[in-house]
Amino acid sequence: MTRHLTLVSTLAGAIAIAAIGCQRSATNHKLVATGPKHSVPLYADEATYQKASHQQAGVGAETPQVDDQTPVVIISSDDSGAVVEVVDGPMKGQNGFVAKDNVD
């Protein structure tokens, strides 16, 4: 019986630590506008970002813009940027790709 209680306590502690870690990730990341901009483009995916970054300025005007300092959760990331989910504001719940310079 003592072994059972020890196991249950250990599992409960591990779950609590995991839950705290998930909550922290939601509040520790935010979008950061660069230069004189006040918003960050949220691309549908990395391929769309790559295509837009290789085209001339002004292309991709249909890309939704998310306000500077908007909190996000990072779903995945690589050398180019990150797939994020917006956790607050008018675009709450939306997913998309942002350049690595636009995530803090």
Sequence and secondary structure as in RCSB ss.txt:
>XXXX:A:sequence
MTRHLTLVSTLAGAIAIAAIGCQRSATNHKLVATGPKHSVPLYADEATYQKASHQQAGVGAETPQVDDQTPVVII
SSDDSGAVVEVVDGPMKGQNGFVAKDNVD
>XXXX:A:secstr
 HHHHHHHHHHHHHHHHHHHHHHHHHHHEEB   TT SEEE BSSHHHHHHHHTS TTTTTTS EEETT EEEEE
EE SSEEEEEE SSTTTT EEEEEGGGB 
